[in-house]
Amino acid sequence: MEVCVVEVDWTVRAIRGATTASENSPEAIREAVWELLDELERYNAFDPKQIISATFSVTRDLDALFPASVARKRPRWENVPLLDVQHMHVENDLERCIRFLIHVHLSASARVYHPYLRHAQSLRPDWSLSAIGSQ
């Protein structure tokens, strides 16, 4: 019997991202998360159906809305397993910060853009669009 081996170029990739909310209100959190996920989808070539799971963390000064509830309302995100957690508190850390860690099936050769927006850009300046463009 002859066995056919097909080489698959797909792998599980992790995408990080973060932003800040202007205040601790449902509207401000919703706006920040929506903008962050727009940026994620704009610069990464995947369909949300390829997402394995997404974990959102927020600093302890944000408790007006779960970020996952915002993601769940996006097109094709309704079946993505989502989790919200409180980020570990560290003195003098960035305030009103929303972070995510998303695992997604992507081509092993696909470029990955990690969106860091608003005041969260300072967390990973090496992952900004300008840094990626110069590579």
Order of alpha helices (4+ residues) and beta strands (2+ residues): beta-alpha-beta-alpha-beta-beta-alpha
